[in-house]
Amino acid sequence: MELDGEQRSELAALVNSRDVAANVATRARIVLWHADGLTKARIVELAGVSRPTVDLWLGRYETDGVAGLVDRPRGAGREQMPPSVRARIVALTRTTPPAETGLSHWSSRELARYVTRTAGVPVSWHYVAKVWRAERLQPHRQGTFKLSSDPEFADRVADIVGLYLDPPAAAVVLRVDEKTQVQALDRTQPLLPISFGATEKRTHDYVRNGTTNLFAALNTATGQVYGECRPVRDGAAFLAFVKKAVAPHAGRPVHVVLDNLSTHTTPDVENWLKDNPHVHFHFTPVGSSWLNRIVRHEVA
């Protein structure tokens, strides 16, 4: 049995939640152990249950997902839900959550609460997750796409994608991005480590110290991220950062992919590029920062 990241997260939530009954947590562990390659005989020992019990819950999970691990009321059939509610869940999942929710995308729990509140029908997050699996929906991976109106769109895309697929020999390719007004928020996932010379810090540490503008450069070949936090974001700050980012690569051609911002084309920047012909800027088309691979990394 193979599990994707979302399925593992749901099962881990059952195992670790204080609100979940111990027997349900054990069933979730059985599924996780089986997915990790443990034999059923070993699972029987670890869970303290019989072999038929292991087979029962593996079969229930394969058929109904996490909803199948919860005890069904005796004498009752499977969960019944009006077709209109199921259709509403599918439709909402495929759209951006209403502004009032403050969400960028739905989680199974938030969508269950929203449907329960707006449709007047009790809906469990287990049911929402079941519908998502049946419809192959992954809201955390969905997004929107807007075609740029940049007249140089095609040429710039070809230029940048060419760097990704076939970088010049012996050249260094850096992806540069800037995050402004970064705030120290509570997070459930580790923040990206950023190399500052010989030390490694996390962006959260610098934000806590009152610095709010983050500059970061991703080295395509090594995956290393060099970062710097500054109190202001302007042409001078950008140029100072670029100088430090390219300094370790003296003597080699350096290609920098970055957004098409006014701070990247100030007279000082242009003059510096003339004095350093080994450094080449490649601008993403207007409204297409998604072409810059570092934008997909979590740097704030």
N, C-alpha and C positions, 0 to 999 in steps of 0.2 A: 504494500500500500504506500503510495507516494502522497505527500502533503505539500501544498504550496505555502508561502509565507503567511497568508491570511488565515488559512486553516490552522496552522501551528499557533498563531496568535490567539485564535478563539479557544483552542484547547488549553493553551497555557493560562488563559484567563479563568477557565473553569478550575484548573488545578490550584491556582493561587488565590482565588477570591474567597473571602471569609463568608460570603453570602451563599455559597454553593455547598450543598450537602456533601458529606464525606464520600458517600457511595458514588455520586456523580463525578467527583474529582478523581476517584479511583478508575472509573470507566474512561475518563479522558486520558489518564496516565497509560492505560492499557493500549489505547489507540496510538499514543505518542511512542511508546516502547516498540510497538509493532512496526511503526513507520521508521524507527531507528534501526531496524534489522534484528531485534531480539527474537529468539525463538518463542513459540507459544509455551513451551515447557518452562522456559525461564520466566516468562511473564506470569505464569501460574504461581511460581515461587514468590516473585516480587509482590504480586497483588494479593496473595493469600486466598485465591478463589479457585474454582474448578476449571478444567479445560472447556467444558460446555459453556461456562459463563464467559470465558474469554471469547469464544466463537460467537456467542450471542451479541456481545457489545461491539465487536468488530463488524459483524453483519449489520447491526442497527446503524452504526455510524456510516458505513458504506452506502446504505439506502437513504437515510434521512439526515446525515450530517450531525452536528452537535445537538439538534433537536431530538435525535434518536437516542441520546444518552440520558435523557430526562424520563423519569417514570411516567407512564401514561395512567390516567385514572382507570381503575378497574372497571371493566364492563363498558368502557367508552371506546369509540373508534378513534381514528387519527384526527388531528386538529383540523377542524373545518373552518374555512374562511370564505366569505363571499368572493366570487370572481372579481367583483368591482374593486375590492380592497387589494387583491393581488395585482390587478392592472394598475392601480394607483401607485403601488410600491415601485413597480417597474418604471412607470412614467416619471415619478419623482427622482428615481435614481439616475435617470438619464438627463436630468436638468440640474442647473446650479441651485443649491438651496436658497430659499427666500432670504433677503437681506436681514430680516428680523432675527434669523437664527444665528447670524454671525459666523457661519460655517463656509469653508471653501469647497468641501465635498461631504457627502453623507457618511456617517458610520452606521452600523446596523442598529446600535442602541438609540442614536439620535433620530434616525428615521422611524424607528418603532414608536418612540415617544411622540413624534410629530404626527404620524398617521393616527395614533390613538387619540390625540387631542383634537385633530381636525376632522377626522372621519367618525369619531364617536364609537369606534370598534376597538376593543382591546387587541393589541398586536404585540407579540413578543419579539425580541431581537433575534431569537432562535429562528422564528419564522421568516424574518427578513433575510437572514443569512441563508436560509434554505432556498428562498426565491432567487437570491443572487447567484447561488451555485447552479440552480436549474437553468437560469437565463444567461449564465456565463458573464455576469456583470461584475466589474471591479471598479467601483467609483473612485477609489484612491489613485487609480491610474488613468482616469479619464480627464480630458481637458478640452480646450477649444483651440482652433487654428484660425489665424487671421492672415490673409495674404498681404504682404507689404505693398504699399503704393510707391515705393522707391523706384525711380526710373532706371537705376542701376542694379535692380534686384537680381536679375539673372547672372550678370557678370560677377557680382559680389558673392553670390552663392557658389558659383563655380570656383571662384578664387579660394574661398575658405574651405569648401569641401575638398578641393584639391590638396590643400595643406594637410587635412586629416588623413586622406587616403594615400598620398604620395609626397611626403615632406621632402624638401630639398636635402641632398646628401650633406651630412655633417652639420646641418642647421639645427638650431634650437627653436621650437615652437612653443610660445607661451600664450595662455588664454587669460586675459585680464578682465576683472569685473570689480564693481564698486557697490557696496551696500551702505546706504545713507540712513541716518537716524535709527541705528540699530538699538533695540531695547533689550534689557535683560529680562527674559520671560522664563517661567518655569517650563522645563522641557522634560520629556520622557525618554529622549534619545540623546546619545552623546553628541556634543558639538564637534565640528571638524577641527582637528589639531592644525595649527598653523606654525610654520617654522620661522623663528626670528633669530637668524644667525645660528648660534650653537644651541639655542634653547627651543623648546616646543611649548607653546601655550595654546589655550583654547579661547575662542573669540569671546566667550562669556566672561572670562577673567578681565579682559580689557574693557568690556562694556560696563562691568561693575565699577571700574575705576573712573567712569565718567566720559570715556572716549566713545564717540557715536558714529564715526565714519570709517568704514573698513575698506581697505584696498587689498586685493588678492590676485596672485598670478599662479596659474596651474601649468606645470611643466608637462607637456604631452608625453615625453619619453619616459620620465621617472615617476610621474604621478605626484611629485612633491608640490605642496602649496606654500608659497612664500606670501606672507601677509604683513600688513602694517595698518595700525589704527591712528587716525588723525582727527583733531577737533574740527577741522574745516575740510570742505571738498571743493577745490577750485583747480584752475590750471596749474598753479605753482605746486600744490600738493600732489597732483597727479604726476607731474614731471619728476618731482623728487622721488616718488615711489618707483616710476619706471626706471630711473637711473639705477636705483638699488637692485631692482629685479633683474636687469640685464648685466649688471657689473660682473657676476660670477662667470659670465660666458664671453669674456673679452677674447677677441680673435676669431670668433665664430659668427656666422650669419645668424641673426635673431629675427624671427617673424612673430609679431604680436597681433593676436586677434582681440578686438575690443569693439565696444559699442560706438556708434556714430554720434558722439556728444560734443558740444561746443568746447568743453574743457580739454578735449583731446586734440584740438586743432588751433590752439592759441598761437600767437606769433612766437612765443618762447619755445613752444613744443616744435613748431615747424623749423625754427633755426637750429634746435638741438638735433633734429633728424638730419638736417643738411650736414652738420658737423660729425654725424655718426652714420655714415651710409651703410654700415653693416646691419642697422636696425630698420626693419620694414613694418609698417602698420597695415593691417588688413581690417577694414571696417565692416561690421555686419550691416545689412540693409536696415533702413529705418523701420522700427517696429518689429524687428526680427532678432532680438537678443537671444532667442532660443537656439540660434546657430552657434553661439559661443558655449562650448562644452562646460566651462566652469560654472555657468548659470545653473546647471543641473546638479552641482555639488552644493551641499549645505555649508555656507560660510558665515551664517549669522544666526 
